[in-house]
Amino acid sequence: MLLTIVTFVFVLSVVVFVHEFGHFAAGKLNGIYVITFSIGFGPKILKKRIGETEYAISLLPFGGYVKFAGETGEEEGEKKDGVIPEDIPEDRLYNRKNPWRRISVVLAGPFMNAFAALIIYILSVWFEGVFIPNTGNVVTSVAPDSPAEIAGFMPGDRVLSVNGAALVPGVEISDLVDYEENAVSTFVVVRVTDTLTFDVSPAWNEQEQRLVVGITSGAPPRVGDVQRDGPAWEAGMRPGALVLSVNDTTVTTYYDLQEMIHSRLGVPMRMRWVQDGDTLSADITPKGMDAPAEGEKLDVVKVGAIGINEFYEKQKVSFSQACVYGSRTFVGVIEAILRFLGKFFTGGASIKAVGGPIRVGVMAGDMVRWGFVYLMSFIAFFSVNLAIFNLLPIVPFDGGHFVLFLFEGITGRSPGKRVQELMGQIGFILLIALMAVIFLLDIFNLFR
């Protein structure tokens, strides 16, 4: 629990700090007088004035804030108290800047969140490499009367090579088969302890309208990352383990293993696996995990989980390649969030798929137990979410201020004080209502 709380505070602080730094940097670039830049909120523990700005570390470590001269209209009292100088030029006050400059300041926060996420994705790929899933070389089924069945294939056969080319991570059986008419492909397979050779010539399949061999395959049940303090970790399972059986039922593919675990939430199961040449066994009880539900509507269901991921290889890439892969991930995350929001507001997503501070905290704790790379990816994901959330066109979000300043920039006049106050009041009510709903959903999801 302590690790989860500390990690949540760290994640929130980093993401909000990046957001506020965007406002701070844009304010400086626009010549606005910055009164305070604080890491954290509440009473200031440490503070030091450098030039015109007071830099502070405050008591509550939840992000930070930036205070501009002329932003709230409260500076007159501070001038009299000597907190800030009385002779700040008018053109350095926030509310005296033209609307386009103020727009650049309010948008700088979400922009920095998005930019930071992009950098994290790129650097993660550069340092870690791209993940290549384990080869799907285990035969899971053989089609009746197919060339594979006639040749003698059986479910559970493990394909070593096709036409002399070994199956390595990232290469599938279909990549090596010669699908030309009358062509013969030579398979070398392992069945239990025997090595066998099969010659197979693909045949035309009317239903699929193509030449087929007649086998489907999956990846072996080899374990990749193991979540620290999870059920599998506590039982002694480590990365690289090859699972042999669950409750005396032989496991042939990772998909089969995953299905067995998902269906046994809270039910102890006896697992056997090979690790570093030793055969080990233990009783492991899957704990609850949220997983996507089947069907068109976006929803989540509770399934069993023991804290393992499928095995994968890491392939190092150049920095330019990392930029490409990282950018694709970044764009994909944005598209996924926007699709979810679209489905949510049109009824295509369940409220159970929505998460607030409690779920974010729990997820942060889970990610740090998976490892540093997982935690950084979560920070990037959370940062993108915060950027999009802040662009909602309601005050006090940045998107609300953007709408006000955009109106001023286009029409040449500022919305009336009454209009701004009304927008602020409506925004405040919506924000409180939204926070209440999300908090209740968090409580509901935590105990369901």
C-alpha positions in Angstrom: 0.0 0.0 0.0 2.8 2.4 0.9 4.5 1.8 -2.4 1.3 2.4 -4.3 0.7 5.7 -2.5 4.3 6.9 -3.0 4.2 5.9 -6.7 0.9 7.7 -7.2 2.2 10.9 -5.6 5.3 10.6 -7.8 3.3 10.1 -11.0 0.9 12.9 -10.3 3.7 15.3 -9.3 5.7 14.6 -12.4 2.8 15.0 -14.8 1.3 18.1 -13.2 4.8 19.7 -12.8 5.4 19.2 -16.6 2.1 20.8 -17.3 2.8 23.9 -15.1 6.3 24.2 -16.5 4.7 24.6 -19.9 2.7 27.6 -18.7 5.8 29.0 -16.9 8.1 28.7 -20.0 5.5 30.2 -22.3 4.9 33.1 -19.8 8.6 33.9 -19.7 8.9 33.7 -23.5 6.0 36.1 -23.8 7.6 38.6 -21.4 5.0 38.1 -18.7 6.1 38.8 -15.1 6.1 35.5 -13.2 5.6 36.0 -9.5 5.9 32.4 -8.3 6.8 29.0 -9.7 6.2 26.3 -7.1 6.7 22.6 -6.9 3.8 21.5 -4.8 1.0 23.4 -3.1 0.2 24.9 0.2 2.7 26.4 2.7 6.2 27.0 1.2 8.9 24.9 2.8 11.8 26.3 0.8 11.8 29.4 -1.4 14.4 31.5 -3.2 14.0 34.5 -5.4 16.1 34.3 -8.6 15.6 37.5 -10.6 12.0 38.6 -10.5 10.6 35.1 -9.8 10.3 33.3 -6.5 11.0 29.5 -6.9 9.5 27.4 -4.1 9.0 23.9 -2.8 5.7 23.6 -1.1 4.3 21.2 1.5 1.8 19.2 -0.6 3.8 17.4 -3.4 0.9 17.2 -5.9 2.3 18.9 -9.0 2.8 22.7 -8.8 1.5 26.1 -9.9 2.5 29.3 -11.7 1.4 32.7 -10.6 1.5 35.5 -13.2 1.3 39.2 -12.4 -2.1 40.5 -13.6 -3.7 37.1 -13.8 -6.1 37.3 -10.9 -6.3 41.0 -10.1 -5.0 40.5 -6.6 -1.6 42.0 -7.2 -2.4 45.4 -5.8 -2.4 44.1 -2.2 0.8 42.2 -2.8 2.5 45.3 -4.1 1.6 47.2 -1.0 2.9 44.3 1.2 6.2 44.3 -0.7 5.7 40.8 -2.1 6.2 42.0 -5.6 7.5 45.3 -7.0 5.1 48.2 -7.5 6.7 49.3 -10.8 5.9 46.3 -13.0 5.4 47.6 -16.5 1.8 47.4 -17.8 3.0 45.4 -20.8 4.3 42.7 -18.6 1.0 41.9 -16.9 -0.8 38.8 -18.0 -4.1 40.5 -18.6 -2.5 43.2 -20.7 -1.1 40.8 -23.2 -3.0 40.3 -26.5 -5.3 37.3 -26.6 -3.0 35.4 -29.0 -0.1 35.5 -26.5 -2.4 34.4 -23.7 -3.6 31.5 -25.9 0.0 30.4 -26.3 0.4 30.4 -22.5 -2.8 28.4 -21.8 -2.1 25.9 -24.5 1.6 25.4 -23.4 0.5 23.2 -20.5 -1.3 20.6 -22.5 1.4 20.8 -25.2 4.1 20.1 -22.7 2.2 17.1 -21.4 1.9 15.7 -24.9 5.5 16.5 -25.8 6.8 14.9 -22.6 4.8 11.7 -23.4 6.2 11.6 -27.0 9.8 11.9 -25.6 9.1 9.1 -23.1 7.8 6.8 -25.8 10.8 7.5 -28.1 13.4 7.1 -25.3 11.8 3.9 -24.0 12.1 2.4 -27.5 15.6 3.6 -27.9 16.9 2.3 -24.6 14.8 -0.9 -24.4 14.3 -1.8 -28.1 11.2 -3.0 -29.8 9.5 -6.1 -28.3 9.2 -9.1 -30.6 6.7 -11.7 -29.4 7.6 -15.3 -29.0 7.3 -17.3 -32.2 4.0 -19.1 -32.6 5.5 -22.5 -33.4 3.2 -24.8 -31.4 0.5 -26.5 -33.5 -2.8 -25.9 -31.8 -5.2 -27.6 -34.3 -5.0 -29.6 -37.5 -7.8 -29.3 -40.1 -9.5 -32.6 -41.0 -8.4 -34.0 -44.4 -5.9 -31.2 -44.8 -2.4 -31.7 -46.2 -1.1 -31.3 -42.6 -3.3 -34.1 -41.3 -2.4 -36.4 -44.2 1.3 -35.7 -43.5 0.9 -36.7 -39.8 0.8 -33.4 -37.9 -0.8 -33.5 -34.4 -1.8 -30.8 -31.9 1.1 -30.1 -29.6 3.8 -30.6 -32.2 6.5 -27.9 -32.0 7.8 -26.7 -35.3 11.6 -26.1 -35.3 12.1 -25.2 -39.0 10.4 -25.0 -42.4 12.4 -25.5 -45.6 15.7 -25.4 -43.6 14.9 -22.0 -42.0 14.6 -21.9 -38.2 11.6 -20.3 -36.5 13.0 -17.4 -34.6 11.2 -14.6 -32.7 9.2 -12.4 -35.1 9.0 -15.2 -37.8 5.8 -17.2 -38.2 5.3 -20.6 -39.9 3.3 -19.0 -42.7 6.3 -16.8 -43.5 8.4 -19.8 -44.4 5.9 -22.1 -46.2 6.1 -22.2 -50.0 2.5 -21.6 -51.1 3.1 -22.1 -54.8 1.0 -24.8 -56.4 2.6 -28.3 -56.2 5.4 -26.9 -54.1 6.6 -29.1 -51.2 7.6 -27.6 -47.8 9.7 -29.6 -45.3 8.8 -29.3 -41.6 11.0 -30.4 -38.8 9.0 -30.8 -35.6 9.4 -32.0 -32.1 6.7 -34.3 -30.6 7.4 -34.8 -26.9 11.0 -36.0 -27.2 11.0 -37.2 -30.8 12.2 -35.2 -33.8 10.1 -35.8 -36.9 10.2 -34.6 -40.5 7.1 -34.0 -42.6 6.8 -33.0 -46.3 3.7 -31.0 -47.0 2.2 -29.7 -50.3 -0.4 -26.9 -49.8 -3.9 -27.6 -51.1 -6.6 -25.3 -52.4 -9.3 -24.3 -49.8 -12.6 -23.3 -51.3 -13.9 -21.6 -48.2 -10.7 -19.4 -47.8 -10.1 -19.2 -51.5 -6.4 -19.8 -51.1 -3.7 -22.5 -50.8 -3.4 -23.8 -47.2 -1.5 -26.3 -45.2 -4.2 -26.8 -42.6 -2.6 -26.0 -39.2 -3.0 -23.2 -36.7 -0.4 -22.4 -34.2 0.4 -20.4 -31.1 3.3 -19.3 -29.0 4.6 -21.7 -26.3 3.6 -20.9 -22.7 6.9 -19.1 -21.9 6.8 -16.4 -19.3 8.2 -12.9 -19.9 8.0 -10.2 -17.3 6.8 -11.2 -13.8 5.1 -8.6 -11.6 7.0 -8.2 -8.3 4.9 -9.2 -5.3 2.3 -10.8 -7.5 1.0 -14.4 -7.1 3.5 -15.8 -9.6 6.4 -13.9 -8.1 5.5 -15.0 -4.6 5.4 -18.6 -5.8 9.0 -18.3 -7.2 8.2 -17.9 -10.9 10.6 -15.7 -12.8 11.1 -14.4 -16.4 11.9 -17.2 -18.8 9.9 -19.9 -17.0 8.2 -22.5 -19.3 4.8 -23.6 -17.9 4.1 -27.3 -18.3 0.7 -27.8 -16.7 -2.1 -26.4 -14.7 -3.9 -28.8 -12.4 -2.3 -31.7 -14.2 -3.6 -30.5 -17.6 -0.8 -30.0 -20.1 -0.4 -26.5 -21.4 0.7 -26.2 -25.0 0.4 -22.4 -25.8 0.5 -19.2 -23.9 -3.1 -18.5 -25.0 -4.3 -21.7 -23.3 -2.4 -20.7 -20.2 -4.0 -17.2 -20.2 -7.5 -18.6 -20.6 -7.0 -21.1 -17.7 -5.8 -18.3 -15.4 -8.5 -15.9 -16.4 -11.2 -18.4 -15.6 -9.9 -19.2 -12.1 -10.3 -15.9 -10.3 -9.8 -16.7 -6.6 -9.4 -20.4 -7.2 -6.1 -22.0 -6.3 -4.4 -24.0 -9.0 -1.4 -26.3 -9.1 1.2 -25.1 -11.6 4.3 -26.8 -12.9 7.0 -25.0 -14.8 10.6 -25.4 -15.9 13.0 -22.6 -14.8 16.8 -22.6 -15.3 16.7 -26.4 -15.9 14.7 -27.2 -12.8 11.1 -28.3 -12.7 9.2 -26.4 -10.0 5.6 -26.5 -8.8 3.4 -24.4 -6.5 -0.2 -23.6 -5.7 -1.0 -20.2 -7.1 -4.3 -18.3 -6.6 -5.2 -15.8 -9.3 -6.2 -12.3 -8.1 -8.7 -10.0 -9.8 -7.7 -7.9 -12.8 -9.7 -5.6 -15.1 -9.7 -6.9 -18.7 -11.6 -5.8 -21.9 -15.0 -7.5 -22.2 -16.0 -9.1 -25.5 -18.6 -7.4 -27.6 -19.0 -4.1 -29.4 -19.5 -2.0 -26.3 -16.4 -1.1 -24.5 -16.5 -2.6 -21.0 -14.3 -4.3 -18.5 -14.7 -7.5 -16.5 -12.8 -9.0 -13.6 -10.7 -12.0 -14.6 -8.0 -14.0 -12.8 -4.4 -12.9 -13.1 -1.1 -14.1 -11.5 1.2 -11.2 -12.6 2.9 -12.6 -15.7 3.2 -11.5 -19.3 4.0 -13.4 -22.4 7.7 -13.9 -23.3 9.2 -11.5 -25.8 12.6 -10.7 -27.3 14.0 -7.2 -27.4 15.6 -5.9 -30.6 17.7 -2.7 -30.4 17.0 0.0 -32.9 18.7 3.3 -33.9 17.5 6.6 -32.6 15.8 7.5 -35.9 13.9 4.2 -35.8 13.0 4.8 -32.1 11.6 8.2 -33.2 9.4 6.4 -35.7 8.2 3.6 -33.4 7.7 6.1 -30.5 5.7 8.5 -32.6 3.5 5.7 -33.8 2.8 4.7 -30.2 2.1 8.3 -29.2 -0.4 8.8 -32.1 -2.0 5.4 -31.3 -2.5 6.4 -27.7 -4.2 9.7 -28.7 -6.4 7.9 -31.2 -7.4 5.3 -28.6 -8.3 7.9 -26.0 -10.4 9.9 -28.5 -12.2 6.7 -29.7 -13.0 5.9 -26.1 -14.3 9.4 -25.4 -16.4 9.2 -28.5 -17.9 5.8 -27.5 -18.4 6.9 -23.9 -20.4 10.0 -24.8 -22.5 8.1 -27.4 -23.2 5.2 -25.0 -20.7 2.8 -26.6 -18.6 2.4 -23.5 -19.5 1.4 -20.0 -19.0 3.6 -17.0 -17.0 0.7 -15.5 -14.3 1.6 -18.1 -13.8 5.1 -16.5 -11.2 5.6 -13.9 -10.4 8.4 -11.5 -7.7 9.1 -8.9 -8.2 5.9 -7.0 -7.9 3.7 -10.1 -5.0 5.8 -11.3 -3.2 5.3 -8.0 -3.8 1.5 -8.1 -2.6 1.3 -11.7 0.5 3.4 -10.7 1.3 0.9 -8.0 0.8 -2.0 -10.3 3.1 -0.5 -13.0 6.0 0.2 -10.6 5.9 -3.5 -9.6 6.1 -4.5 -13.2 9.3 -2.4 -13.7 10.6 1.0 -14.6 9.7 0.8 -18.3 6.1 0.0 -17.4 6.0 3.0 -15.0 7.4 5.4 -17.5 4.9 4.2 -20.2 2.1 4.8 -17.6 3.4 8.3 -16.9 3.3 9.0 -20.7 -0.2 7.6 -21.0 -1.4 9.6 -18.0 0.3 12.7 -19.4 -1.6 12.4 -22.7 -4.9 11.9 -20.8 -4.2 15.1 -18.8 -3.4 17.0 -21.9 -6.7 16.0 -23.6 -8.7 16.5 -20.4 -7.4 20.0 -19.9 -8.5 20.9 -23.4 -12.2 20.5 -22.5 -13.9 23.9 -23.4 -15.0 24.7 -19.8 -13.5 27.1 -17.3 -11.3 26.6 -15.3 -9.6 24.2 -17.7 -7.1 25.5 -20.2 -9.6 24.7 -23.0 -12.2 27.1 -21.4 -9.7 29.9 -21.2 -8.7 29.2 -24.8 -12.3 29.6 -25.9 -12.5 33.0 -24.1 -9.3 34.3 -25.6 -10.1 33.0 -29.0 -13.4 34.9 -29.0 -11.5 38.0 -28.0 -8.9 37.5 -30.7 -11.5 37.0 -33.4 -14.0 39.7 -32.4 -11.5 42.2 -30.9 -13.4 42.5 -27.6 -13.3 40.5 -24.4 -16.4 38.6 -23.3 -18.2 40.7 -20.7 -17.3 40.2 -17.0 -20.8 38.7 -16.4 -20.3 36.2 -19.2 -16.9 35.1 -17.8 -18.3 34.8 -14.3 -21.2 32.7 -15.5 -18.8 30.4 -17.5 -16.7 30.1 -14.4 -19.7 29.2 -12.2 -21.0 26.7 -14.7 -17.5 25.2 -15.1 -17.1 25.0 -11.4 -20.4 23.1 -11.0 -19.6 20.8 -13.9 -16.1 20.1 -12.4 -17.5 19.3 -9.0 -20.1 17.1 -10.5 -17.6 15.3 -12.7 -15.2 14.8 -9.7 -18.0 13.4 -7.6 -19.1 11.0 -10.4 -15.6 9.8 -11.0 -14.9 9.3 -7.3 -18.1 7.3 -6.9 -17.1 5.2 -10.0 -13.7 4.6 -8.4 -15.3 3.4 -5.2 -17.7 1.2 -7.2 -14.9 -0.3 -9.3 -12.7 -0.9 -6.3 -15.2 -3.0 -4.5 -17.0 -4.7 -7.4 
